[in-house]
Amino acid sequence: MHAAPLTSSRLQRVLALLRDGRAHTTRDIVRRARVMAVNACISELRQHGAEINCAAQIVNGKRRFYYTMIKEPKS
């Protein structure tokens, strides 16, 4: 995979959201960071050294994915 530079505005929006250390759903990231391919953004941030956990939970009978940043990427 060829990751976008960490200076990418798209990655910076996702990073800014995840910096609070709380779990965010895919939908929350789409809406608040204004990105569509959340899993691709997470993968790119991981390539830059970020540690981001992904946990699936069943909520109201539907599977939801929650992303939590444990460690920020290297600058």
Summary of the structure (lengths in Angstrom):
residues: 75
radius of gyration: 11.9
end to end distance: 19.3
largest distance: 39.6
contacts: 194
relative contact order: 0.24
helix: 37%
strand: 28%
